[in-house]
Amino acid sequence: MRIERLRATPVAVPYVHDEIWAFGRRRGQVSVLLEVETDEGVTGLGEAAAYPSADIVLAVLRSVEPLVLGEDPFAIERLMRRIELIGTWHHVKATSPAIAAVEMACWDIVGKVCGQPLVNLLGGRFRERVECFFYVARSDPAEVAREARRASESGFSTCYLKVGSDEPNTDIERVEALRDGAGPSARLRIDANEAWAPGTAVRMIRELARFDLELVEQPVSGRNLDELGYVRSRVEVPLLANEASWTRHEQLAVLKAGAADVLSVDNQMDGGLLNLKRSAGMCEAAGLPVVKHSLGELGVALAAAVHAIAATPNFTYANQAYGALLSDDITEGFGGGVAGYTDGHVDVPAEPGLGVTLDPDRVARYAELYRTEGAAFSFGDPDPVLRSPALPKF
Ligand SMILES: [Mg+2]
């Protein structure tokens, strides 16, 4: 079997709430849908988050196409090494989502040919379903409390909120509202996206600890592990590395430095599902759990991640997902808003491969939305840059 053609389609799906974090905002999910066609008529689906942009994902796909066409989609390790060594070596962050989409589509092909859901090719069902958190959009405290109540009513056990705003008292008010809305038994995770200096992080986490936090994600810079280690040695709340743990090589550095209690891993940020399994294995050897990070994803990428997480023991925390923000999806009956989750969990698809089917009408609708309004969906918001031109913020 040989790969004959790559077909890439950018799509834009609106969020029900703008996503706002320490240094920007976006109004919807842009993904590049990838269809990989073979000479035997089997087509595999992949999806790349539009990171850093859809144009860059499309350019990377064009540049690796000569390395992919004519190759055997079953020879995934060899294909990925070929792309990495010849095509993208040293440029992991900007190229990884596109490459991960190629790998994802190959796994879909392999599963379809074998007649097996992907989970059965990655180790089998360690768990029957995968837990995800409810993404509470950063907003005014009353709206944060309303969203946290919606999380609780929808059956989610873990709520996630971005902090690291320009005004620390606002963060405190929002986290208080989060606890009020979510109720006493909910697990609360906050993410500062590197906004705080180490001393500020210690002060903020000690202040916010009264709201019984599950994890604090990347409170300080991901580039200087001494900062993360400093904070970890001075607070009781466990720390989750994210910007510090982009690739396996950075994850190894976090583990060696003892800088975090839990590590984020992400197949889209580090070249595919096999690397996600490697990341989880490395952390398991170090005695640490992992959390699936997301750059934002629709049903195709969510399904791929769910298969891998279901087959890997040390994903013991709720994983990052965008169900609470998404208004819709491009697949039939998978992903999309919170209606696709049961008690905060996603069922592992049972059909062969990724086990998801595209909805052609919605693919066409959201491809058209990307064509007409795609620029407005990109990472943006100049205001934070004007107000907070430096990192850390304070
Ligand atoms: Mg994060």
Boltz pocket constraint, residues with backbone or C-beta under 6 A from the ligand:
constraints:
  - pocket:
      binder: B
      contacts: [[A, 191], [A, 193], [A, 217], [A, 218], [A, 242], [A, 243]]
      max_distance: 6.0
